[in-house]
Amino acid sequence: MEAEVITTYVGLGSNLGDRAGNLLLAVRGLMEASFTVCKLSAIYETEPFGLVNGEEHAPYLNMVAEIHVTSISPSQMLARMLRIEYLLGRRDKNLKKPRTVDLDLLLYGDLQMTTEFLTVPHPRLHERRFVLVPLAELAPHSIHPIIKKSVQEILQSAKDYSMVKRWYPT
């Protein structure tokens, strides 16, 4: 009997150093971590989200990867993704800090789970255009397992109006 293939989506972001290079290295890291990377969204330049007290950060580059997994739990995925972040120079996991690379497990099939270290689907997925725009490019009809709406519907009703524009290398 073959193991079930589960479609997952991972958000990738970078706003330090060679942002596009960091995303490329993160995708390579995902493949080297034995993930089957099936599709990649375009890259989008985005405003930093949720800054307070006049903080300024460089714009992010964000994208989403569709990954098929078999016999890998969400917790195992997270552990591998944290290792990739570490290998690419991320040391501070505090929210709202600039970063060389950030990897977030957005969706893991239709699974819903909450542990001390991981919540699936990502708890703020539905609030963030920088995730919803590239996710809608790959999976507009995927249904959020809690909200019970498609990614496209969630994007259309999102209250986040921050800038998300397609990025092209110069």
C-alpha atoms as a printed R data frame, in Angstrom:
    type eleno elety resid chain resno       x      y       z
1   ATOM     1    CA   MET     A     1   0.000  0.000   0.000
2   ATOM     2    CA   GLU     A     2   1.353  3.416  -0.994
3   ATOM     3    CA   ALA     A     3   1.666  6.218   1.517
4   ATOM     4    CA   GLU     A     4  -0.814  9.049   1.122
5   ATOM     5    CA   VAL     A     5   0.524 12.150  -0.630
6   ATOM     6    CA   ILE     A     6  -0.382 15.303   1.272
7   ATOM     7    CA   THR     A     7  -0.311 18.707  -0.395
8   ATOM     8    CA   THR     A     8   1.198 21.368   1.824
9   ATOM     9    CA   TYR     A     9   1.954 25.043   1.301
10  ATOM    10    CA   VAL     A    10   4.953 26.865   2.733
11  ATOM    11    CA   GLY     A    11   5.381 30.637   2.791
12  ATOM    12    CA   LEU     A    12   8.889 31.976   2.177
13  ATOM    13    CA   GLY     A    13  10.063 35.495   2.924
14  ATOM    14    CA   SER     A    14  13.281 37.524   3.130
15  ATOM    15    CA   ASN     A    15  14.166 41.162   3.755
16  ATOM    16    CA   LEU     A    16  17.873 41.045   4.606
17  ATOM    17    CA   GLY     A    17  20.839 40.772   2.263
18  ATOM    18    CA   ASP     A    18  20.291 39.203  -1.153
19  ATOM    19    CA   ARG     A    19  16.556 38.681  -0.724
20  ATOM    20    CA   ALA     A    20  16.004 36.794  -3.998
21  ATOM    21    CA   GLY     A    21  19.123 34.712  -3.421
22  ATOM    22    CA   ASN     A    22  17.887 33.854   0.059
23  ATOM    23    CA   LEU     A    23  14.567 32.636  -1.370
24  ATOM    24    CA   LEU     A    24  16.406 30.521  -3.945
25  ATOM    25    CA   LEU     A    25  18.586 29.002  -1.236
26  ATOM    26    CA   ALA     A    26  15.498 28.318   0.891
27  ATOM    27    CA   VAL     A    27  13.811 26.481  -2.013
28  ATOM    28    CA   ARG     A    28  16.996 24.480  -2.528
29  ATOM    29    CA   GLY     A    29  17.023 23.751   1.213
30  ATOM    30    CA   LEU     A    30  13.451 22.460   1.022
31  ATOM    31    CA   MET     A    31  14.439 20.091  -1.790
32  ATOM    32    CA   GLU     A    32  17.562 18.952   0.085
33  ATOM    33    CA   ALA     A    33  15.362 18.282   3.126
34  ATOM    34    CA   SER     A    34  13.576 15.626   1.016
35  ATOM    35    CA   PHE     A    35  10.485 17.702   0.290
36  ATOM    36    CA   THR     A    36   8.936 17.367  -3.159
37  ATOM    37    CA   VAL     A    37   8.617 20.974  -4.318
38  ATOM    38    CA   CYS     A    38   5.920 20.851  -7.018
39  ATOM    39    CA   LYS     A    39   5.118 24.496  -7.739
40  ATOM    40    CA   LEU     A    40   6.432 27.920  -6.844
41  ATOM    41    CA   SER     A    41   4.474 31.141  -6.993
42  ATOM    42    CA   ALA     A    42   5.911 34.275  -8.476
43  ATOM    43    CA   ILE     A    43   7.956 36.438  -6.140
44  ATOM    44    CA   TYR     A    44   6.212 39.462  -4.650
45  ATOM    45    CA   GLU     A    45   7.681 42.547  -3.039
46  ATOM    46    CA   THR     A    46   5.713 43.431   0.046
47  ATOM    47    CA   GLU     A    47   5.561 45.976   2.820
48  ATOM    48    CA   PRO     A    48   6.638 44.798   6.265
49  ATOM    49    CA   PHE     A    49   3.480 43.729   8.097
50  ATOM    50    CA   GLY     A    50   2.356 44.934  11.519
51  ATOM    51    CA   LEU     A    51   5.238 47.200  12.516
52  ATOM    52    CA   VAL     A    52   4.746 49.431  15.530
53  ATOM    53    CA   ASN     A    53   6.258 52.608  16.978
54  ATOM    54    CA   GLY     A    54   7.685 53.949  13.733
55  ATOM    55    CA   GLU     A    55   9.939 50.944  13.085
56  ATOM    56    CA   GLU     A    56  11.316 50.730   9.561
57  ATOM    57    CA   HIS     A    57  12.314 47.547   7.777
58  ATOM    58    CA   ALA     A    58  13.347 46.937   4.183
59  ATOM    59    CA   PRO     A    59  10.587 45.544   1.950
60  ATOM    60    CA   TYR     A    60  10.228 41.783   1.875
61  ATOM    61    CA   LEU     A    61  10.297 39.399  -1.013
62  ATOM    62    CA   ASN     A    62   7.661 36.698  -0.485
63  ATOM    63    CA   MET     A    63   6.520 33.606  -2.314
64  ATOM    64    CA   VAL     A    64   4.714 30.331  -1.646
65  ATOM    65    CA   ALA     A    65   5.817 26.777  -2.439
66  ATOM    66    CA   GLU     A    66   3.480 23.843  -2.996
67  ATOM    67    CA   ILE     A    67   5.096 20.774  -1.479
68  ATOM    68    CA   HIS     A    68   3.928 17.173  -1.599
69  ATOM    69    CA   VAL     A    69   4.895 15.022   1.377
70  ATOM    70    CA   THR     A    70   4.455 11.401   2.360
71  ATOM    71    CA   SER     A    71   5.210  9.997   5.793
72  ATOM    72    CA   ILE     A    72   6.293 13.398   7.167
73  ATOM    73    CA   SER     A    73   4.289 14.922   9.993
74  ATOM    74    CA   PRO     A    74   3.728 18.672  10.333
75  ATOM    75    CA   SER     A    75   6.103 18.690  13.311
76  ATOM    76    CA   GLN     A    76   8.799 16.974  11.252
77  ATOM    77    CA   MET     A    77   8.243 19.535   8.493
78  ATOM    78    CA   LEU     A    78   8.624 22.354  11.008
79  ATOM    79    CA   ALA     A    79  11.864 20.889  12.365
80  ATOM    80    CA   ARG     A    80  13.335 20.682   8.856
81  ATOM    81    CA   MET     A    81  12.176 24.210   8.018
82  ATOM    82    CA   LEU     A    82  13.721 25.609  11.223
83  ATOM    83    CA   ARG     A    83  17.004 23.948  10.288
84  ATOM    84    CA   ILE     A    84  16.898 25.575   6.842
85  ATOM    85    CA   GLU     A    85  16.264 28.975   8.453
86  ATOM    86    CA   TYR     A    86  19.187 28.430  10.823
87  ATOM    87    CA   LEU     A    87  21.535 27.318   8.032
88  ATOM    88    CA   LEU     A    88  20.608 30.463   6.072
89  ATOM    89    CA   GLY     A    89  21.490 32.742   8.961
90  ATOM    90    CA   ARG     A    90  18.283 33.226  10.916
91  ATOM    91    CA   ARG     A    91  18.983 33.264  14.626
92  ATOM    92    CA   ASP     A    92  16.127 35.358  16.053
93  ATOM    93    CA   LYS     A    93  12.658 33.844  15.791
94  ATOM    94    CA   ASN     A    94  10.935 36.877  17.329
95  ATOM    95    CA   LEU     A    95   7.991 38.162  15.341
96  ATOM    96    CA   LYS     A    96   8.370 41.391  13.380
97  ATOM    97    CA   LYS     A    97  12.158 41.271  13.105
98  ATOM    98    CA   PRO     A    98  14.069 41.574   9.823
99  ATOM    99    CA   ARG     A    99  15.241 38.175   8.598
100 ATOM   100    CA   THR     A   100  17.400 36.502   6.005
101 ATOM   101    CA   VAL     A   101  14.710 33.888   5.528
102 ATOM   102    CA   ASP     A   102  11.399 32.976   7.106
103 ATOM   103    CA   LEU     A   103   9.592 29.716   6.373
104 ATOM   104    CA   ASP     A   104   6.011 29.200   7.548
105 ATOM   105    CA   LEU     A   105   3.888 26.079   7.203
106 ATOM   106    CA   LEU     A   106   0.631 27.560   5.921
107 ATOM   107    CA   LEU     A   107  -1.512 24.521   5.116
108 ATOM   108    CA   TYR     A   108  -0.957 20.787   5.567
109 ATOM   109    CA   GLY     A   109  -3.732 19.170   3.559
110 ATOM   110    CA   ASP     A   110  -6.957 19.829   5.446
111 ATOM   111    CA   LEU     A   111  -5.373 19.139   8.842
112 ATOM   112    CA   GLN     A   112  -6.165 21.290  11.863
113 ATOM   113    CA   MET     A   113  -3.806 21.028  14.820
114 ATOM   114    CA   THR     A   114  -2.390 23.120  17.635
115 ATOM   115    CA   THR     A   115   0.666 22.246  19.694
116 ATOM   116    CA   GLU     A   116   3.013 24.309  21.813
117 ATOM   117    CA   PHE     A   117   5.244 24.876  18.761
118 ATOM   118    CA   LEU     A   118   2.978 24.678  15.728
119 ATOM   119    CA   THR     A   119  -0.520 25.642  14.628
120 ATOM   120    CA   VAL     A   120  -1.904 24.392  11.302
121 ATOM   121    CA   PRO     A   121  -3.333 26.066   9.342
122 ATOM   122    CA   HIS     A   122  -1.105 29.038  10.060
123 ATOM   123    CA   PRO     A   123  -3.098 31.129  12.563
124 ATOM   124    CA   ARG     A   124  -2.656 34.443  10.708
125 ATOM   125    CA   LEU     A   125  -2.814 33.132   7.133
126 ATOM   126    CA   HIS     A   126  -6.233 34.690   6.490
127 ATOM   127    CA   GLU     A   127  -5.050 38.146   7.642
128 ATOM   128    CA   ARG     A   128  -2.009 38.600   5.414
129 ATOM   129    CA   ARG     A   129  -2.043 39.648   1.776
130 ATOM   130    CA   PHE     A   130   1.675 38.886   1.445
131 ATOM   131    CA   VAL     A   131   0.755 35.215   1.950
132 ATOM   132    CA   LEU     A   132  -2.703 35.184   0.368
133 ATOM   133    CA   VAL     A   133  -1.653 36.689  -2.994
134 ATOM   134    CA   PRO     A   134   1.011 34.064  -3.834
135 ATOM   135    CA   LEU     A   135  -1.078 31.276  -2.276
136 ATOM   136    CA   ALA     A   136  -4.055 32.281  -4.428
137 ATOM   137    CA   GLU     A   137  -1.780 32.113  -7.472
138 ATOM   138    CA   LEU     A   138  -1.026 28.437  -6.734
139 ATOM   139    CA   ALA     A   139  -4.233 27.242  -5.067
140 ATOM   140    CA   PRO     A   140  -7.107 29.719  -5.462
141 ATOM   141    CA   HIS     A   141  -9.753 27.040  -4.868
142 ATOM   142    CA   SER     A   142  -8.138 25.372  -1.838
143 ATOM   143    CA   ILE     A   143 -10.482 25.535   1.118
144 ATOM   144    CA   HIS     A   144  -9.206 26.836   4.449
145 ATOM   145    CA   PRO     A   145 -10.049 23.980   6.850
146 ATOM   146    CA   ILE     A   146 -11.336 26.287   9.612
147 ATOM   147    CA   ILE     A   147 -12.820 29.268   7.768
148 ATOM   148    CA   LYS     A   148 -14.386 26.987   5.107
149 ATOM   149    CA   LYS     A   149 -13.761 29.506   2.306
150 ATOM   150    CA   SER     A   150 -11.449 29.280  -0.680
151 ATOM   151    CA   VAL     A   151  -8.126 31.085  -0.621
152 ATOM   152    CA   GLN     A   152  -9.443 33.385  -3.365
153 ATOM   153    CA   GLU     A   153 -12.531 34.271  -1.305
154 ATOM   154    CA   ILE     A   154 -10.390 34.950   1.761
155 ATOM   155    CA   LEU     A   155  -8.086 37.189  -0.288
156 ATOM   156    CA   GLN     A   156 -11.028 39.160  -1.683
157 ATOM   157    CA   SER     A   157 -12.365 39.872   1.807
158 ATOM   158    CA   ALA     A   158  -8.999 40.442   3.555
159 ATOM   159    CA   LYS     A   159  -8.787 43.583   5.658
160 ATOM   160    CA   ASP     A   160  -5.033 43.917   5.027
161 ATOM   161    CA   TYR     A   161  -4.435 46.616   2.401
162 ATOM   162    CA   SER     A   162  -0.634 46.534   2.440
163 ATOM   163    CA   MET     A   163   1.298 46.700  -0.821
164 ATOM   164    CA   VAL     A   164   1.925 43.377  -2.567
165 ATOM   165    CA   LYS     A   165   3.329 43.700  -6.074
166 ATOM   166    CA   ARG     A   166   4.922 41.245  -8.451
167 ATOM   167    CA   TRP     A   167   8.716 41.512  -8.231
168 ATOM   168    CA   TYR     A   168  10.956 41.425 -11.282
169 ATOM   169    CA   PRO     A   169  14.753 41.323 -11.075
170 ATOM   170    CA   THR     A   170  16.391 44.427 -12.495
